[in-house]
């Protein structure tokens, strides 16, 4: 959930934005409050497409699991062979691509995953960055967590 409240005493105008999303909604609120347009999102790189590297299936297997982003949100990471996918709270799977053995990015959204593997190679935590907002997440031990 995202919430943003702003008030301009000089114009006596206020705005409240409440969204069912982990995204930062301050740009929407400030647009409503000031009338200035929201800047467009930045491209991943000059070519428009980030380059992916091959990450072995054995490495990906160490990242498969459930990670708690906040009390209401769980990120589920799955692998299919040498492909890695993520989904928040049962939403459709999004494929993510490796730019290193621990850093992954989505091509369909401004989203990145940074895994923190333990000594055995199995991830103990990750950081999920969505539209520039970083959300650390701890790996859940059991399905019911």
Buried (B, 14 or more C-beta within 10 A) or exposed (E): EBEBEBEEEEEEEEBEBEEEEBBBBBBBBBBBBEEEEEEEEEEBEEEEEBEBEEBEEEBBEBBBBBBBBEEEBBBBBBBEEEBBBBBBEEEEBBBBBBBEBBBBBBEEEBBBBBBBBEEEEBBBBBBBBBEEEEBBBBBBEEEEE
